[in-house]
């Protein structure tokens, strides 16, 4: 009985170590993750700062209701 319990413990330890090794991040995965994170951050910053270029108020002077009323008179 003592030998059976030690065999079960060895099997459990083997399963736990196999699961732990599957969860470890490889160097390639880590590098790809870093590159993807950098690209996403740069893309978000570019979109944030370039949004000013795509607003119509930057290029067109749209009249408000007061100016529109004065133009009708």
C-alpha positions in Angstrom: 0.0 0.0 0.0 2.9 2.3 0.8 4.4 1.7 -2.6 1.1 2.4 -4.4 0.7 5.8 -2.7 4.3 6.7 -3.6 3.6 5.8 -7.2 0.5 8.0 -7.2 2.5 10.9 -5.8 5.1 10.5 -8.5 2.4 10.5 -11.1 0.8 13.6 -9.6 4.1 15.4 -9.5 4.7 14.4 -13.1 1.3 15.8 -14.1 1.9 19.1 -12.2 5.3 19.6 -13.7 4.0 18.9 -17.2 1.2 21.5 -16.7 3.7 24.0 -15.4 6.0 23.5 -18.4 3.1 24.0 -20.7 2.3 27.3 -19.1 5.8 28.7 -19.3 6.3 31.3 -22.0 8.9 30.5 -24.6 11.4 33.1 -25.8 9.7 33.4 -29.2 6.3 33.8 -27.6 7.7 36.4 -25.2 9.3 38.4 -28.1 6.2 38.3 -30.2 4.1 39.4 -27.3 6.5 42.4 -26.7 6.5 43.4 -30.4 2.7 43.2 -30.6 2.3 45.3 -27.5 4.6 47.9 -28.8 2.8 48.0 -32.2 -0.6 48.4 -30.5 0.6 51.2 -28.2 2.2 53.1 -31.2 -1.0 52.6 -33.3 -3.2 53.9 -30.5 -1.0 57.0 -30.0 -0.9 57.7 -33.7 -4.7 57.5 -33.9 -5.0 59.7 -30.9 -2.8 62.5 -32.3 -4.0 62.2 -35.9 -7.6 62.5 -34.9 -7.1 66.3 -34.9 -6.4 66.1 -38.7 -9.6 64.4 -39.5 -12.0 66.9 -37.8 -13.9 69.1 -40.2 -13.5 72.1 -37.8 -9.8 72.2 -38.6 -10.3 72.9 -42.2 -13.8 74.4 -42.5 -15.2 77.3 -40.6 -18.8 76.2 -40.1 -21.1 79.0 -39.1 -23.0 78.8 -35.9 -26.7 79.8 -35.7 -25.8 83.5 -35.0 -23.5 83.8 -38.0 -26.1 81.9 -40.2 -28.8 84.3 -39.2 -26.6 87.3 -40.0 -25.8 85.9 -43.4 -29.6 85.6 -44.2 -30.2 89.3 -43.4 
